[in-house]
Structures are given as C-alpha cells and as structure tokens.
Amino acid sequence: MSDPHTLQESQNLSMFLATQNKVRDTLKRTLQDIPGFEEMLCDVINLAVYMFENKMYLLPSEKHMLVKVYLSAVHKMCI
C-alpha cells in the first residue's frame, strides 16, 4: 500500500463506506418533518407495485429499481 494512488483509493472507499447510511438517515429525518409523509410513501409504494405488476419497465435495471423502491419504502415505514 505504499503506492499513493492505491492509498488514496483506499481512503476514498473508507469514507464512502463510513457515510453510506448518512444519506438514508438524513432523508428519514427530513421526511418525518413533512406532514403526511406516510401517505406519500404509500403512494410511492403503490406506484412501484403497479408498475412492477404491469411490467412497465424496459430494462432489468428498471425492474430492479422498482423492487428496490418498494422494499426501501416498506423498510422506512416499518422503522
């Protein structure tokens, strides 16, 4: 690890992993300050499920995104 480039990449990766949950936690706190955020999350979940069930995606990555949206929203509602 004496190579400066490798060391910098390792530091960047460490910082990324250390702050990974910061975005999620900040979003969760911010959403809770919005009146009626539960209804908004329900709308997001319903839309994602509707689009998934009706195959309203073109690429596997879009299908994967709909599943992630659904799971993420459900997870946020349960915490």
N, C-alpha and C positions, 0 to 999 in steps of 0.2 A: 504494500500500500504506500510505497514511497513516491509513486507517480502522482504529481499534483492534480492531474485530470481525474484520476481514479478517486483520490481523496475528496475532491470537490463533488463528484457524483455521489459518493457515499454520504457526504454531509447533506446534499440536496435530498436524497432518498430518506434520510433520517428525519429531516424537517418535514417532509411531505407526510410521512407516516405519523409523526407526532401531532400534526394538525388535522389529520383526516376527519376526526369527529367534530372539530370546531365548527365547520360549516353546518353540519346537521344540528348540532346543539344550538347554534345561533338562530337557525331557521325555526327550530321548535319553539324557542323562547319568543321570537318575533311573532310567530303565528298565534301563540296563545294570547298575545295582546290585542289581536283583532277580534272584535265582536262577531260571533257566528262562524268562527273558523272551522268548527266541526261540520257545519253544513257544506262549507266549501270543500273540505276533504271528502265528504260523502259524494259530492258532485264529481270530483276528480276520480274517485274510485269507480263510480257508476259509468263514467265516460270510458275509462280504461277497460273495464269489463265488457262494455258494449262493443267497443272497437275490437277487442280480442275475440269475443264470441262471434262477431260478424266478419271476421277475417279482414278487417280494414287496415291492413298493413301490406307492404310490398316486399320488404326485406326481412330476413331473420333478425337483424338487429332491431328493427322496429317492433317486431313481435316480442323480443326480449325486453325492450324498453317498456312496453305496456305491462308485462308481467312485473318488472321492477317497480313501476309506478304503483301498481296495485299492492304489491307486498310492502312497499315503503309506506304508503298511506295507511294501510291497515296496522302496520307496526307503530306508526306515530299515534294512531287513535288508541291503541292498547296501552301505551306507556303513560 
